[in-house]
C-alpha cells in the first residue's frame, strides 16, 4: 500500500457521534460531545485560511459558548504545523499519541489469535451487549455510560449496520463478564478499527488479539482491502505491529482548558 493512500484514508476518517453538536466551517470542525463523553469538545479538523491564531481563538470562543470547559485538539498529518505551537502557548497539555497503522487485506485476514475457549465474542446487536461495551469503554477510557434510550438507539443502529456490512462493535466475554471491546466501520473499502480496549486486569491474556481478529475477518468478508487504525503508541501499537500492521504516521492530541 502506498503512503499516499494511507494518508488520504486517515485524513478522510472524521467521526461525529449522532448525538453530538458539530460546528463546521471551511476552516475547522469543532464537535461538542454528548454529556457522557470523557471530554466535552474536540477540534478534529483545522484548515485555516486566515491567520491560524485568529481561527483557533474563534474555535475556543465557540467551544465556550457551547458550554465546554476544555477542548481536545487533534494534530494530524494534514494539520498546519503552527497549530501545535499555538495550543501549547495557550496552555495545552499533551494527552494522547497515536500511531497511524495500516494493513493490506487483499491477501485475506492474517492469523492473529488462536481460538481461545475461555473467550466468547458478541456483536452489539442486542441491548445487553451494547451496555457491556459501554461499561468496558468507561473502565478503559473514562466518561460515563450513556442513558438507556441512547443505548437502545445504538443497539438498533448496530443491528442494521452489522447485517448490512457497515460494521459495529465486538465485545469479548470471559466467564460471562465483558472484558474487552473494539469497533469497526467499513467505509470505501477501508476497515476502520476504533475504540479497542481491554480492562486492565485482563490485559496480556489475548483479549485484544481476539477482538482484532474478529474485526479483520468481518472487514475482509465485506470487501475491505485495507485495515486502518490509530493505536496508542505504548499499548495497542505494539500488538498491531506484531499482527502485521505498519506505521505510516503519528497523531497527537492536547487538552486545552477554557
C-alpha positions as CSV (number, residue, x, y, z in Angstrom):
1,X,0.0,0.0,0.0
2,X,1.2,3.5,-0.8
3,X,1.8,6.0,2.0
4,X,-0.4,8.4,0.0
5,X,-3.4,6.0,0.1
6,X,-3.0,5.5,3.8
7,X,-2.6,9.3,4.5
8,X,-5.7,10.0,2.4
9,X,-7.7,7.4,4.2
10,X,-6.6,8.7,7.6
11,X,-7.5,12.3,6.7
12,X,-10.9,11.2,5.5
13,X,-11.6,9.5,8.8
14,X,-13.6,12.0,10.8
15,X,-16.2,10.6,13.2
16,X,-19.0,12.6,14.8
17,X,-21.4,11.0,17.2
18,X,-25.1,11.4,16.1
19,X,-25.9,12.9,19.5
20,X,-23.0,15.5,19.2
21,X,-23.3,19.1,18.1
22,X,-20.9,19.8,15.2
23,X,-19.8,23.3,14.2
24,X,-18.2,23.2,10.8
25,X,-16.8,25.9,8.6
26,X,-14.4,25.8,5.7
27,X,-11.6,26.3,8.2
28,X,-12.4,23.9,11.1
29,X,-14.7,21.2,12.5
30,X,-15.4,21.6,16.2
31,X,-17.5,18.9,17.9
32,X,-19.5,19.4,21.1
33,X,-19.7,15.9,22.6
34,X,-22.7,14.4,24.4
35,X,-22.5,14.7,28.2
36,X,-21.4,11.1,28.8
37,X,-18.1,11.6,26.8
38,X,-14.9,12.0,28.7
39,X,-14.1,15.4,27.1
40,X,-16.8,17.9,26.2
41,X,-15.4,19.2,22.9
42,X,-12.9,18.3,20.2
43,X,-11.3,20.1,17.4
44,X,-10.9,17.4,14.8
45,X,-10.2,19.4,11.6
46,X,-8.2,22.6,11.3
47,X,-7.6,24.1,7.8
48,X,-7.3,27.8,8.4
49,X,-7.5,30.3,5.5
50,X,-7.0,33.3,7.8
51,X,-4.2,33.6,10.4
52,X,-4.1,30.3,12.3
53,X,-4.1,32.1,15.7
54,X,-7.2,34.0,14.7
55,X,-9.1,30.9,13.7
56,X,-8.0,28.9,16.8
57,X,-9.2,31.7,19.1
58,X,-12.6,31.7,17.2
59,X,-12.8,27.9,17.9
60,X,-12.1,28.4,21.6
61,X,-14.8,31.1,21.8
62,X,-17.3,28.9,20.1
63,X,-16.5,26.0,22.5
64,X,-17.1,28.2,25.5
65,X,-20.4,29.4,24.0
66,X,-21.4,25.7,23.7
67,X,-20.7,25.2,27.4
68,X,-17.4,23.3,27.2
69,X,-14.7,23.9,29.8
70,X,-12.0,22.3,27.8
71,X,-11.2,21.2,24.2
72,X,-9.2,18.3,22.9
73,X,-7.2,19.5,19.9
74,X,-6.0,16.9,17.4
75,X,-2.8,17.5,15.4
76,X,-2.9,15.3,12.3
77,X,-0.6,14.8,9.4
78,X,-2.5,17.4,7.3
79,X,-2.8,19.9,10.2
80,X,-0.7,23.1,9.8
81,X,2.5,22.9,11.9
82,X,1.5,26.1,13.6
83,X,-1.4,24.5,15.5
84,X,0.7,22.6,18.0
85,X,2.7,25.6,18.9
86,X,-0.4,27.8,19.2
87,X,-2.1,25.2,21.5
88,X,0.9,24.9,23.8
89,X,1.3,28.7,24.0
90,X,-2.3,28.7,25.3
91,X,-1.6,26.1,28.0
92,X,-2.5,23.0,26.1
93,X,-1.3,19.8,27.7
94,X,-0.3,16.7,25.8
95,X,-2.9,14.0,26.1
96,X,-2.6,11.1,23.6
97,X,-0.1,10.0,21.0
98,X,-1.4,7.6,18.3
99,X,0.3,5.7,15.6
100,X,-1.5,5.6,12.3
101,X,-1.2,2.0,11.2
102,X,-2.4,0.1,8.2
103,X,-2.6,-3.4,6.9
104,X,-3.1,-4.8,3.4
105,X,-6.2,-7.0,3.5
106,X,-6.0,-8.1,-0.1
107,X,-4.3,-11.4,0.8
108,X,-7.0,-12.0,3.4
109,X,-7.1,-11.6,7.2
110,X,-3.8,-12.6,8.9
111,X,-3.7,-15.3,11.5
112,X,-3.6,-13.3,14.7
113,X,-5.2,-15.2,17.6
114,X,-5.6,-19.0,18.0
115,X,-9.1,-20.0,19.2
116,X,-9.5,-19.2,23.0
117,X,-12.1,-21.5,24.6
118,X,-12.3,-19.0,27.5
119,X,-13.5,-16.1,25.4
120,X,-16.9,-15.5,23.8
121,X,-17.2,-12.8,21.2
122,X,-20.5,-11.0,20.6
123,X,-21.5,-8.1,18.3
124,X,-23.5,-5.2,19.7
125,X,-26.8,-6.2,18.1
126,X,-28.5,-6.6,21.4
127,X,-29.1,-4.1,24.2
128,X,-27.2,-6.0,26.9
129,X,-24.1,-6.2,24.7
130,X,-24.2,-2.5,23.9
131,X,-24.4,-1.8,27.6
132,X,-21.5,-4.1,28.3
133,X,-19.4,-2.4,25.5
134,X,-20.0,1.0,27.1
135,X,-19.1,-0.2,30.6
136,X,-15.8,-1.6,29.3
137,X,-15.2,1.7,27.5
138,X,-15.7,3.7,30.6
139,X,-13.4,1.3,32.5
140,X,-10.7,1.8,29.9
141,X,-11.1,5.4,28.6
142,X,-13.3,7.2,31.2
143,X,-16.5,9.1,30.7
144,X,-19.8,7.5,31.7
145,X,-22.4,5.0,30.4
146,X,-25.0,6.7,28.1
147,X,-28.6,6.8,29.2
148,X,-30.9,3.8,28.4
149,X,-32.6,5.5,25.4
150,X,-29.2,6.1,23.8
151,X,-28.2,2.5,24.4
152,X,-31.4,1.3,22.8
153,X,-30.8,3.5,19.7
154,X,-27.2,2.2,19.5
155,X,-28.4,-1.4,19.6
156,X,-31.0,-0.8,16.8
157,X,-28.4,1.0,14.7
158,X,-25.9,-1.7,15.1
159,X,-28.4,-4.5,14.3
160,X,-28.8,-2.9,10.9
161,X,-25.2,-1.9,10.3
162,X,-23.7,-5.3,11.3
163,X,-26.1,-7.1,9.0
164,X,-25.6,-4.6,6.2
165,X,-21.8,-5.0,6.3
166,X,-21.1,-1.5,7.6
167,X,-19.6,-2.6,11.0
168,X,-20.3,-2.4,14.7
169,X,-18.7,-3.3,18.0
170,X,-17.3,-6.6,19.1
171,X,-17.4,-7.4,22.9
172,X,-15.2,-10.1,24.4
173,X,-16.5,-12.1,27.4
174,X,-14.7,-14.3,29.9
175,X,-16.7,-16.4,32.3
176,X,-19.7,-14.3,31.3
177,X,-18.1,-11.0,32.1
178,X,-17.3,-8.3,29.5
179,X,-13.5,-7.8,29.4
180,X,-12.7,-6.0,26.1
181,X,-14.2,-4.5,23.1
182,X,-13.4,-3.0,19.7
183,X,-15.3,-1.1,17.0
184,X,-15.2,-1.4,13.2
185,X,-16.6,0.7,10.4
186,X,-16.2,-0.3,6.7
187,X,-16.1,2.7,4.5
188,X,-15.0,2.9,0.8
189,X,-13.1,-0.4,1.1
190,X,-11.3,0.5,4.3
191,X,-11.9,-1.3,7.6
192,X,-11.6,1.5,10.2
193,X,-10.8,-0.1,13.6
194,X,-11.6,2.1,16.5
195,X,-12.1,2.1,20.3
196,X,-10.2,-1.1,21.1
197,X,-9.7,-1.6,24.8
198,X,-9.3,-4.2,27.4
199,X,-9.9,-4.0,31.2
200,X,-6.5,-3.6,33.0
201,X,-6.8,-6.9,34.9
202,X,-7.4,-8.8,31.6
203,X,-4.5,-7.4,29.6
204,X,-1.9,-9.7,28.3
205,X,-4.4,-12.6,28.0
206,X,-5.2,-12.5,24.3
207,X,-8.4,-10.4,24.6
208,X,-7.2,-7.6,22.3
209,X,-5.9,-10.0,19.7
210,X,-9.1,-12.0,19.6
211,X,-11.2,-8.8,19.1
212,X,-8.8,-7.7,16.4
213,X,-9.0,-11.0,14.6
214,X,-12.8,-10.9,14.6
215,X,-13.0,-7.4,13.2
216,X,-10.4,-8.1,10.5
217,X,-12.3,-11.2,9.4
218,X,-15.5,-9.2,9.2
219,X,-13.8,-6.5,7.2
220,X,-12.5,-8.9,4.6
221,X,-15.9,-10.5,4.3
222,X,-17.3,-7.1,3.5
223,X,-14.7,-6.5,0.8
224,X,-12.3,-4.2,2.6
225,X,-8.8,-4.2,1.1
226,X,-7.1,-2.1,3.8
227,X,-7.4,-2.0,7.6
228,X,-6.7,1.3,9.2
229,X,-6.3,2.0,12.9
230,X,-5.0,4.8,15.1
231,X,-3.4,2.9,18.0
232,X,-1.9,4.1,21.3
233,X,1.8,4.2,20.9
234,X,2.6,2.3,24.2
235,X,-0.3,-0.2,24.3
236,X,-2.2,-1.3,21.2
237,X,0.5,-0.1,18.8
238,X,3.0,-2.9,19.5
239,X,0.2,-5.5,19.3
240,X,-0.9,-4.2,16.0
241,X,2.6,-4.2,14.6
242,X,3.1,-7.8,15.6
243,X,-0.1,-8.6,13.8
244,X,1.4,-7.2,10.6
245,X,0.3,-3.6,10.6
246,X,2.9,-1.0,9.5
247,X,3.2,2.6,10.9
248,X,2.5,5.4,8.4
249,X,2.5,8.4,10.7
250,X,1.5,9.7,14.1
251,X,-1.3,11.9,15.5
252,X,-1.2,13.8,18.8
253,X,-3.9,15.4,21.0
254,X,-3.7,18.2,23.5
255,X,-6.2,19.2,26.2
256,X,-6.7,22.9,26.4
257,X,-8.6,24.3,29.3
258,X,-11.0,27.1,28.7
